Amino acid sequence: MTNDEKCDGVREGGATASCVGDAGASRCASGRRSRSFRRLIRQSLVVIIHSALLFSASAREVQSHGLLFEKWLRDTFFGGYTPRGYTQKWDIPAEFNPNHGHIPVNPKAIKYGTPIDFGDALRQFEIVEKRERFLAIIGFWEQATKTEKRWVNVQAADIKPEQWARLWAPVTRTDLERLVAVIKDKSLTLEDARSRAKEIKSRPPFTEAVMQVNPKIDGSQRRLQCSLRFDDFFKHLAPKADPARQADPTIFGVPIPKQFASEARKIESRRE
């Protein structure tokens, strides 16, 4: 019989030999502490798992919302084009955009009032180097209820090379590569890499640029992304647009559906 089992006997109403005297009482107290600790661990694990499941479900819901929006755009305006992979440079290449400038298109679904994530920083800086023009279609949503999201603004910004370049100035490719080198330096612990990357981005030239760089460093990734603040998007890329909420947002004169009728197409995860 273990100490825990013997102490259980005491709890159920009978003193046992092992619990008599100072030594026995000490063993019983130790057993009770052990049980309490195991109970606490079990309860903590339940809370952690529950929170993780809720976060995962919420993330999938947001991602699904964005994918359905992008699919609707592709089906409605771009001939039903299906991307070959998540990592391709343009979500919709220029040849599939014959009616709205014949330029590549990047659609995004973003929570209203939050920064617009543009993805990999070096890839986005490449647009500056190649002086490329593109169309950014941003659908802004709000959480109307616990189970419903509502579209509150949508913008199609025809982004000229000089506009995009101004967002990055005075940052250069060399500046970005130096920061990426620190982020990906496996000789640094995650904590050290985060600390050094934060220190670098908190100094010029990064503090002087409109475009924000965002190191992503954890057990599964070490990369550098970039984003634009909500207000800066309208100030620099859509200066004539109204950032206020819209009752019935439209894109190219077509209202965004309140609900999307079909599931988003599955996109193969394949690098270009």
N, C-alpha and C positions, 0 to 999 in steps of 0.2 A: 504493500500500500504506500502510495506517495504521500508526501507532506500535505499536498493539496487535498488528497482524498481524506486523509486523517482530519484535516481542519474542517472539511465539509461535514464530517461527522459531528464536530462540535457545533457547527452552525445549525445542523438539523436537530440538535437538542441533546446530544450526549457527549460528555467529555471523554476523550480517548487518552491512552497512556502517553502518547507522544506529545500531548498538549499540556501535560501536568508539569509544573515547575517552570523556572525561568527559561531553560533551554527549549522546552516544548512550546511555551508561549512565543518565544522568538521565532521558532520554525513556523508556527501558525501565522504570525504576523507577516513573515516573509512570503508565505503562500498567498495570503490575501492581497499583498502588494503585487505579486506576480500576476494574479488573476485580474486585478484592476488594470494593470498595465496592458495585458493582452486585450482586455475589453476596449480600452482606449485606442489601441492600435487598430482593432477591427472597425470601430466607429469612424476613426479618421480615414481609413481606407475606403469605407463606404461613401463618405463625404467627397473625397478626392475623385473617386470613380464617377460618382453622380455628376459632379461639376464638369469633369472632362467630357462626359457624354453630352451634357447640355451644351457646352461650348462647341463640340464637334457638330452637333445637330444644327446649331445656330450658324456656324461657318458654312456648312453644306447648304443651308437655306439661302444665305446671302449669295453664295457662289451660283446656286441654281437660278436665283433671280437674275443675276447678271448674264448667265448663259442664255436664258430664255429671251432676254432683251436683245442680246447680240444676234441670236438666231432670227428673231423677228425682223431686225434691221436687214440681215443678209437676205432673207426671203422676200422682204417687201421692196428693197431698193437695189439689191446687188445680185440678182439672178439666182438666189439660193446657194451662193458659194459656200463651200464647207472648208474650213482651214485644214491643212494637212497635219498640223501639230501645234501645240501650245507655244513652242519656242520660235516659230517663224517670225521674221522681222515685222511684217505687216499682217494684221488680222485679215484684211481684205486688200489684195494687190490691186494696183492701178487698172489692170486690164479688165477687172470685174466691176469697175466704177465708170461706166461710159456716160452717165447722165449727171454727175455731180463733180465735174472738174477733171475727170480721168486721172486722178491722183490716188495714192494708197490711202486706206482708211483704217483708223484705230478706234473702235467703239469701246466705251467703258460705262459700267453702272456703278455709281458712287453715292454713298450716303450724303444727303444734302448738308452742306456746311463743312464737310471734312475735306482734307487734301485729296487731290487727284493723283493716284499712283500711276507712274509711267513705266515702272519695271526697271530692268537692268540699266544702270547709269552709263556704263561704257557704250552699250548699244544705242542708247538715246543720244549720247554725245556724238556718235558716228553720224547722226542726222545733221549735226552742225557741220562736220567736216565735209560731208557730201553735198551740203547745201540743198537738202531735199524739202520739198513742199508736201504736206499731207493734210488729210481731213480728220479731225478729232471729233467724234460724236459722243457727247457725255450726257447720260441720263441720270438725273439726280432723284433719289427716292428718300422717303421718310417712313418710319415705322408707324403706321396708323393705329394698329392694334397689336396684340401679342402675336397674331397669326397673319396679319395683312400688312403689306408694304404698298405705299402709294407713290406714284410718280408726281413730282412737284415742279420739275424744271428739266428742260432738255435743250442742249445747244449743239450746233454743228459749226465748229470753228475751222476755217480754212487757214492753216498755219503756214506762213511764208518763212523761208530760210532765215531771213534777218530777224524775224520775231523770235524764233526758236534760239538763235545764237545769243540774242540779248539776255535771255533767261539764264544762260550759263556764264556769261562774262562776269569776272575775269578768270574763271576756272579754265584750265587747260587739260588736255589728255594726260600730260605728265603728272599733274596734280591728282587726277583720278587714279592713275595707275599706282602712284605711291600709296594712296589710301587703300586701294584694293590689295596691295602687297602686304600691308599690315594685317588687314582683315583675314587674309588667307595664310598667314604665317603660322604653320602648325607647331612651331617651336614655342609659341605663346599659348598660354592657357586661354580658355574662353573669356575669363574675367579680365586677363591682361589685354587681350585683343580688343575687347569692348572698351576698356579704359583708354587705350592708346588711340583707337579710332575716334572716340568721343573727343579726345583732346585735339586731334588733328582737325576735325570738322568744326570745332569751336573757334578756329582761327582763320584769318584771311588765307587764301582767297574765298574759301567756302562761305564765310559769313557775309561776304560782299555780293554773292550771287542770289538771284531770285529763286532759281531751282534749288530745292533742298536735297541733300544726299542723306541716305538712310542705311547705315550699316546693319545687316541682318546676321547676327552671330549667335548660334546656339549649337546644340549637339548634332543637328542634322544639316546645318547650312552655314556658310561663310561667304556672303556676297554683299554687293553694294547696289542698292536700288535708289530711285529718285522720285520725287513727288513735287507737286505744285500746290501751294495753299489755295483754298477755295477763292478767297478775294483776289489773289494774284492771277488766277485763271481768267477771271472776268476783266481785270485791269489790263493785262498784257496780251491775252489771246482772244478775248471776246469783248472789246471795249464798248461796243455799241449795244451789247445784249443786256437785258435786265436780269439781275441775279435773284429777283424776288420770286416767291412761290407762284406757280401758275395753276389755275383751276383745271385746265385741260391742256396739258403740254402736247405740242405737235412737232413733228420733224418733217421738213419739206412739205408742209401743209397736211400731213397725215397724223391724226391723233394716235398717241400711244395707247394700246388696249389696256383696259383696267385689269384684265386677266389674260394670261397667255394660254392658248388652247392646247398646245402640245408640249411634249418633253423636248429638251434640247438634244440635238444630235450629239452622239459620243464622238469626241475628237481623239484621234490616235496621239499618244504621247511620243512623238518622234522628233528628234532634232534635225533641223534643216541642214 
